[in-house]
Amino acid sequence: NSTLLATMIMLASLLSLFFYLRLAYIITLTLPPNTPNSLATWRTPTKSLPLTAVMNTMALILLPLTPTLVNLM
């Protein structure tokens, strides 16, 4: 019984995959190329914030401790 259900779900997902791939293909064929009228700046000035690096590092360090912290609350 479950194999029939799994087969039906698989066929439905393959049908939707085919539809979305065909839709993406048609969109890429029909969209005009994007040609900007102004000159693009290749190197834009970026400001790096040290807070972003610190927060990313803290999040990665605290990730293994998340189950323990959730159980404490």
Distance bins in CASP14 RR format, pairs under 12 A and 6 or more apart:
PFRMAT RR
TARGET T0000
AUTHOR 0000-0000-0000
RMODE 2
METHOD distances of the structure
MODEL  1
1 7 0 0 0 0 0 1 0 0 0 0 0
1 8 0 0 0 0 0 1 0 0 0 0 0
2 8 0 0 0 0 0 1 0 0 0 0 0
2 9 0 0 0 0 0 1 0 0 0 0 0
3 9 0 0 0 0 0 1 0 0 0 0 0
3 10 0 0 0 0 0 1 0 0 0 0 0
4 10 0 0 0 0 0 1 0 0 0 0 0
4 11 0 0 0 0 0 1 0 0 0 0 0
5 11 0 0 0 0 0 1 0 0 0 0 0
5 12 0 0 0 0 0 1 0 0 0 0 0
6 12 0 0 0 0 0 1 0 0 0 0 0
6 13 0 0 0 0 0 1 0 0 0 0 0
7 13 0 0 0 0 0 1 0 0 0 0 0
7 14 0 0 0 0 0 1 0 0 0 0 0
8 14 0 0 0 0 0 1 0 0 0 0 0
8 15 0 0 0 0 0 1 0 0 0 0 0
9 15 0 0 0 0 0 1 0 0 0 0 0
9 16 0 0 0 0 0 1 0 0 0 0 0
10 16 0 0 0 0 0 1 0 0 0 0 0
10 17 0 0 0 0 0 1 0 0 0 0 0
11 17 0 0 0 0 0 1 0 0 0 0 0
11 18 0 0 0 0 0 1 0 0 0 0 0
12 18 0 0 0 0 0 1 0 0 0 0 0
12 19 0 0 0 0 0 1 0 0 0 0 0
13 19 0 0 0 0 0 1 0 0 0 0 0
13 20 0 0 0 0 0 1 0 0 0 0 0
14 20 0 0 0 0 0 1 0 0 0 0 0
14 21 0 0 0 0 0 1 0 0 0 0 0
15 21 0 0 0 0 0 1 0 0 0 0 0
15 22 0 0 0 0 0 1 0 0 0 0 0
16 22 0 0 0 0 0 1 0 0 0 0 0
16 23 0 0 0 0 0 1 0 0 0 0 0
17 23 0 0 0 0 0 1 0 0 0 0 0
17 24 0 0 0 0 0 1 0 0 0 0 0
18 24 0 0 0 0 0 1 0 0 0 0 0
18 25 0 0 0 0 0 1 0 0 0 0 0
19 25 0 0 0 0 0 1 0 0 0 0 0
19 26 0 0 0 0 0 1 0 0 0 0 0
20 26 0 0 0 0 0 1 0 0 0 0 0
20 27 0 0 0 0 0 1 0 0 0 0 0
21 27 0 0 0 0 0 1 0 0 0 0 0
21 28 0 0 0 0 0 1 0 0 0 0 0
22 28 0 0 0 0 0 1 0 0 0 0 0
22 29 0 0 0 0 0 1 0 0 0 0 0
23 29 0 0 0 0 0 1 0 0 0 0 0
23 30 0 0 0 0 0 1 0 0 0 0 0
24 30 0 0 0 0 0 1 0 0 0 0 0
24 31 0 0 0 0 0 1 0 0 0 0 0
25 31 0 0 0 0 0 1 0 0 0 0 0
34 40 0 0 0 0 0 1 0 0 0 0 0
46 52 0 0 0 0 0 1 0 0 0 0 0
48 54 0 0 0 0 0 1 0 0 0 0 0
49 55 0 0 0 0 1 0 0 0 0 0 0
49 56 0 0 0 0 0 1 0 0 0 0 0
50 56 0 0 0 0 0 1 0 0 0 0 0
50 57 0 0 0 0 0 1 0 0 0 0 0
51 57 0 0 0 0 0 1 0 0 0 0 0
51 58 0 0 0 0 0 1 0 0 0 0 0
52 58 0 0 0 0 0 1 0 0 0 0 0
52 59 0 0 0 0 0 1 0 0 0 0 0
53 59 0 0 0 0 0 1 0 0 0 0 0
53 60 0 0 0 0 0 1 0 0 0 0 0
54 60 0 0 0 0 0 1 0 0 0 0 0
54 61 0 0 0 0 0 1 0 0 0 0 0
55 61 0 0 0 0 0 1 0 0 0 0 0
55 62 0 0 0 0 0 1 0 0 0 0 0
56 62 0 0 0 0 0 1 0 0 0 0 0
56 63 0 0 0 0 0 1 0 0 0 0 0
57 63 0 0 0 0 0 1 0 0 0 0 0
58 65 0 0 0 0 0 1 0 0 0 0 0
59 65 0 0 0 0 0 1 0 0 0 0 0
59 66 0 0 0 0 1 0 0 0 0 0 0
60 66 0 0 0 0 0 1 0 0 0 0 0
62 68 0 0 0 0 0 1 0 0 0 0 0
62 69 1 0 0 1 0 0 0 0 0 0 0
62 70 0 0 0 0 0 1 0 0 0 0 0
63 69 0 0 0 0 0 1 0 0 0 0 0
65 71 0 0 0 0 0 1 0 0 0 0 0
65 72 0 0 0 0 1 0 0 0 0 0 0
66 72 0 0 0 0 0 1 0 0 0 0 0
66 73 0 0 0 0 0 1 0 0 0 0 0
67 73 0 0 0 0 0 1 0 0 0 0 0
END
